[in-house]
Every structure is written in structure tokens, then in C-alpha cells.
């Protein structure tokens, strides 16, 4: 999602005349994006040219896994749940899917980090923001 923000939305930031206009545009972008399926977001990201061919292939593989998990994996393995080896298989498959999703996310973050930095959203910026949120939460002022 962040990659789409950097690729599609941030270049339009200078067309906004006020902070409120920018925030409204940002909110609309997120609202529209969250109405899409993961596959729709991936298609938009790939079409934007914001990721490499390797990541594009990995994302298509992730869509297959997500669709399998969402629509048939547990239904097809319902009886496996009653046996220890079946539960182990289900758990291992779920863990490997989670690891794949995490790794793809890291790859996308790495490829789009230069865009984030271009708009002033460096790693140190996010670390500082995180520290401030933690301090405010601990102080009860957030």
C-alpha cells in the first residue's frame, strides 16, 4: 500500500493548494485502495511500473496463496485438523505463507525507499515519529 502512495499519490502533492486539500486527497486515496482486493492493489502496483519483474512475479504467487488460504485451503483440509500431522502441515503452510508475505513486503519497501526519501519520509523520520508516539502514549497525551 505504501508503495502505491509513493508512486501514485505523492507526485500529485504539489497540485494541492492547502494542507486540508492534501489530507482530503490522501484520505480518499486510502479509502478507495482499501475497497480493492489484494489482487486489485497488486495489479495497480505492477501497472504503475513501481516494482521489478521479480517482485511482480512474487506478488502474483502471493495472490495465489492468499486466494487458496481464503477460499479453499482450510475447507480442503478440514479432516487434517483432527490429526497431529495434519495440524502440523496446516501450521507450517501458514507460517511459510506469512514468511513469504513478509519477505515480499520487505522487498517492496527496499525498492521504494528512494521514493519515500524523495518526499522526506526517510527511515530516521519514521523512527523519530515512532519514538514520539511511544512517548506520548506513555505520558497519556496521545
C-alpha positions as CSV (number, residue, x, y, z in Angstrom):
1,X,0.0,0.0,0.0
2,X,2.8,2.4,0.9
3,X,4.4,1.8,-2.5
4,X,1.3,2.9,-4.2
5,X,1.1,6.0,-2.1
6,X,4.7,6.9,-3.1
7,X,4.2,6.1,-6.8
8,X,0.7,7.3,-7.5
9,X,-0.3,9.9,-4.8
10,X,2.8,11.8,-3.7
11,X,3.7,13.1,-7.1
12,X,0.3,14.9,-7.0
13,X,1.1,16.5,-3.7
14,X,2.2,19.8,-5.2
15,X,-1.1,20.2,-7.0
16,X,-2.9,20.8,-3.7
17,X,-3.4,24.3,-2.6
18,X,-3.8,23.7,1.1
19,X,-2.9,21.1,3.8
20,X,-6.6,20.3,4.1
21,X,-6.9,19.6,0.4
22,X,-3.9,17.3,0.6
23,X,-5.3,15.5,3.6
24,X,-8.6,15.0,1.9
25,X,-6.9,13.7,-1.3
26,X,-4.8,11.3,0.9
27,X,-7.8,10.0,2.8
28,X,-9.8,9.5,-0.5
29,X,-6.8,7.5,-1.9
30,X,-6.6,5.2,1.1
31,X,-10.4,4.8,1.3
32,X,-10.5,3.8,-2.4
33,X,-7.5,1.5,-2.1
34,X,-8.9,-0.4,0.9
35,X,-12.0,-1.2,-1.1
36,X,-9.9,-3.1,-3.6
37,X,-8.9,-6.7,-3.2
38,X,-5.3,-7.6,-2.7
39,X,-5.2,-8.7,-6.4
40,X,-6.5,-5.3,-7.5
41,X,-3.9,-3.5,-5.5
42,X,-1.1,-5.7,-6.9
43,X,-2.4,-5.1,-10.5
44,X,-2.3,-1.3,-9.9
45,X,1.2,-1.5,-8.4
46,X,2.5,-3.7,-11.3
47,X,0.9,-1.4,-13.9
48,X,2.5,1.6,-12.3
49,X,5.9,0.2,-13.0
50,X,6.9,0.7,-9.4
51,X,8.3,-2.7,-8.8
52,X,10.7,-5.1,-10.5
53,X,9.7,-8.0,-12.6
54,X,10.9,-10.3,-9.8
55,X,8.7,-8.7,-7.2
56,X,5.8,-8.7,-9.7
57,X,6.1,-12.5,-10.1
58,X,6.4,-12.9,-6.3
59,X,3.2,-10.8,-5.8
60,X,1.3,-12.9,-8.3
61,X,2.4,-16.0,-6.4
62,X,1.3,-14.3,-3.1
63,X,-2.1,-13.7,-4.7
64,X,-2.5,-17.4,-5.5
65,X,-1.6,-18.3,-1.9
66,X,-3.9,-15.7,-0.4
67,X,-6.8,-16.9,-2.6
68,X,-6.0,-20.5,-1.7
69,X,-6.0,-19.7,2.1
70,X,-9.1,-17.6,1.8
71,X,-11.2,-19.9,-0.4
72,X,-10.2,-23.5,-0.1
73,X,-7.1,-24.4,2.0
74,X,-9.0,-25.0,5.3
75,X,-12.1,-26.4,3.6
76,X,-9.9,-28.9,1.7
77,X,-8.0,-29.8,4.9
78,X,-10.8,-29.9,7.4
79,X,-10.2,-33.5,8.3
80,X,-6.5,-32.9,8.6
81,X,-7.2,-30.7,11.6
82,X,-8.1,-33.9,13.6
83,X,-4.7,-35.4,13.3
84,X,-1.4,-34.1,14.7
85,X,0.4,-34.4,11.3
86,X,-2.4,-32.6,9.6
87,X,-2.3,-29.8,12.1
88,X,1.5,-29.6,11.8
89,X,1.1,-29.3,8.0
90,X,-1.5,-26.6,8.3
91,X,0.7,-24.7,10.8
92,X,3.8,-25.0,8.6
93,X,1.9,-23.9,5.5
94,X,0.5,-20.9,7.3
95,X,4.0,-20.0,8.7
96,X,5.6,-20.3,5.3
97,X,2.9,-18.1,3.7
98,X,3.4,-15.5,6.4
99,X,7.1,-15.5,5.8
100,X,6.6,-15.1,2.1
101,X,4.3,-12.2,2.6
102,X,6.8,-10.5,5.0
103,X,9.7,-11.0,2.6
104,X,7.8,-9.6,-0.3
105,X,6.8,-6.6,1.8
106,X,10.5,-6.1,2.7
107,X,11.5,-6.3,-1.0
108,X,8.9,-3.7,-1.9
109,X,10.0,-1.4,0.9
110,X,13.6,-1.7,-0.2
111,X,12.7,-0.9,-3.9
112,X,10.6,2.1,-3.0
113,X,12.7,3.5,-0.2
114,X,14.2,6.1,-2.6
115,X,10.7,7.4,-3.3
116,X,9.9,7.7,0.4
117,X,13.2,9.6,0.9
118,X,12.4,11.8,-2.1
119,X,9.3,13.0,-0.2
120,X,11.0,13.4,3.1
121,X,9.9,10.1,4.6
122,X,13.3,8.6,5.5
123,X,13.8,5.8,7.9
124,X,15.0,8.2,10.5
125,X,11.8,10.3,10.1
126,X,9.7,7.2,10.8
127,X,11.9,6.2,13.8
128,X,11.5,9.7,15.2
129,X,7.8,9.6,14.7
130,X,7.6,6.2,16.3
131,X,9.6,7.4,19.4
132,X,7.3,10.5,19.7
133,X,4.2,8.3,19.6
134,X,5.6,6.0,22.2
135,X,6.5,8.9,24.5
136,X,3.0,10.4,24.0
137,X,1.3,7.1,24.7
138,X,3.3,6.6,27.9
139,X,2.6,10.1,29.0
140,X,-1.1,9.6,28.2
141,X,-1.2,12.6,25.9
142,X,-1.8,10.8,22.6
